[in-house]
Amino acid sequence: MVLLGALALAGQEPPTADYDAANRIWTLANEQIEVQFRLNEDNTVRLLTLRRPNGKQWVSGGQPAASPIYLTIDDLTLDQDAPWQLVTTRVEAAGHGGRRHMIQLRHDEARAEIVLRAEIYPRQPFLRTYYTYRNLDRERHFLEEARFLNLRFNTERRRLRAFYVNQVRQSTPLMFDTFERDLARQPARQVTLWAGAHADQCTWLALRDSADNGLVFGWEFDGRASLSARLSGPEALDVFGGPLDLHAPVAAGRQISVPAGFLGLYEGDWDEAAYRTHRYVESVLAAPLPDDNFPYLMFNTWGYRENIDEATLRRAAQIAAQVGVELFVVDLGWARHIGEWTEDLSRFPGRLRAFADYVHSLGMKFGLHFVPVEVSAHSQVLAGNPDWASSRNDWYAFDDAVSVCLGHAPVQAWVREALRQVVEDYAVDWVTQDGENLVKTCTKTTHTHDPENSNWANSVNGIDALVRSTRLQYPQVFWENNGDGGTMLTFEAVKNYATFGSCDACDHFHRRQAVWGMSYVFPPRFISRYMEEPPIKFTTRSSMFGGPWILMQPVTRWTPAEIDLARREAELYKSLRGLIREGKVYHLLERPTGYSIEAIESFHPEWDRGVIFVYRPDSPVTAQTIFPRGLRPEGTYNVRFQESSNSWLARGSDLMTHGINVKLPAKLFAEIVYIVGVDRAASADETVGASENTPTANRPL
């Protein structure tokens, strides 16, 4: 897979980045997007051109007028009307085959220097921008507002619809719901997302007009932020947003970086917006895969809750290895207290390191549950440092834990050292990060951060700095972003984590809802699912589509028949995970309701093969016609089923037009439909057969 990616990149037409010094115009272009910025005669910075080649022009000739720079320093706002002096500019490599314009600007009145960076990448219809502010004054100033997106587009008077996805939060109705809204001028209606840690939405917004010309937006910030889209005139669409509650001090001569934002262009439906986002994220932003076998089949001990002991877990590890588990995680209960990150010898008399070595000897990786932003009220560290607690306690559900402020330098240093000891002492390969809210609220004047800048301090200088530094120190250790489920689903987090928790410990119905909503925003490997029910085919197959499938059952109580079923279903999962990870997701039926038939597809156009999961929950329907998508109309495909012996050949156009009749003979029944292009199968086998987890090597595809 990695070699294939490198070969594909080598064959791509590289993007171009040019500067016209005479007209002060910067151009970025590839075959899918063209972008230009200009420094006008009045020295204002404008987005001059934004378009798809031979497609929709969203900005043309600097109209509508917008600048990528918008910030407020103390009480002075530098917006699209601010004049700038060009200091220098150059073109840089941006990594991943991308190109970047670096534009250094100065504003004399504000005593401010801005370095604007604009990037594009091969075959990606996306523009990524970000900028730094340097204080050129002799006095400290405060950054009070900084927009990561500040854009205006031409709508051509077409109707616009917006699409976005909620996060999840315990004890609230939030469960990865999807929302589709009209933007209207009369009455004035806008869409505003409140996103980031412990907020309501994911950091993603898609728009499209009545001709299916689309825009998609994202931003790279784990703290709470807002983004709004509104119609501001007969033909104008405004999209703007930035971090909330910003009050960042910038000392004389120092600088601060504003989070990056990106926009993409597409033509099609919401699934197309999602797929374009997925490919961009995996190509440009995402942390690397741990290996080509990822996403893993995992085991987590929380099925036993905190009632764990070494003897039970050794037997559980044996069964997990027998089933085919690749990563074994010891959840809450292994340490003496949250915040006292040393083994509980009453539970591990033979030492936790010895148990980790035993897990490794069975051929599995070893992971531990870790809570970086909470400390038990009974812990020695909090007793010795009571001021480390945040001013507001975002209560954690276990062990009377108290929130601590990662934006406070002594807390950050202590947690980094604690993590170092955990990783080294216990031979950790994986960290399952937990916490009720990973970006705390703290207004204490005794801490090293500004009391009015908590959101920034506890995200950028808090959880982000912690995970980034540990990943740099231990690149072989991978992290799961699980903050009591999917409560921090951002495009900053994709850079630091291998996967995200979805709805944490939830039933099969909510797992399928989580996959449905999250798969619009994030590549499937970022959607981990915890299975708490006993293994039957309906519960196991409600756990296969997405990222890591995590068994969270007391497996030592399983019968031999349950162990054997789990083993066979694990083999099936491993045969499909490569396709699901790399393919395009199609949401074929409506969002799961618990009483209607559900269907979700992954199809890989280059491999010319796909898989559809069809679920019958508590529904009276015994058969459903499913219309696959993404097939070549002229192609010939073999169609077959996991639970039925039926199979046949059909043209892609016929399958997409007339559908596939899927029999669902009982409630809680899950069928898997395989669609394989037979006229391109040989070349596909030669291309992808080298990886043991691609569908060509591990039939049933």
ABEGO torsion letter per residue (X at the ends): XAAAAAAAAAABBBBBBBBBAAAGBBBBBBAABBBBBBBBAAGBBBBABBBBBGBBBABBGGOBBBBABBBBBEABBBBAABBBBBABBBBBBAEGGBBBBBBBBBBAAAGBBBBBBBBBBBGBABBBBBBBBBBABABBBBBABBBABBBBBBAGGBBBBBBBBBBBBBGBABBGBBBBBBBBAOBBBBBBBBBEBGBABBBBBBBBBAAGBBBBBBBBBABBBBBBBBBABAABBBBBEBBBGBBBBBBBGBBBBBBBBBBBBBBEBAAAAAAAAAAAAAAAABBBBABAAOBBBBBBAAAAEABBBAAAAAAAAAAAAAAGBABBBBBBGABABBGBBBBBAAABAAEAAAAAAAAAAAGBBBBBBBBAABBBAABAAAAABAAABBABBBBBABGGBBBBBAABAAAAAAAAAAAAAAAAAAGBABBBBBEABABBBBABAABABBAAAAAAAAAAABAAAAAAAAAAABAABBBBBBBGEBABBBAAAAAABABBBBAEBBBAAAAAAAAAAAAAABBAAABBBBBABBBBAAAAAAAABEBBBBBBBBAAABBAAAAAAAAAAAAAAAAAAAAAAABBBBBABBBBAGABBBBBBBBBAAAGBBBBBBBBBBBABABBBBBBBGBBAABBBBBBBAABABBBBBBAAAAAAAEBBBBBABBGBBBBBBBBBAAAAAAAAAAAAABAABAAABOAX
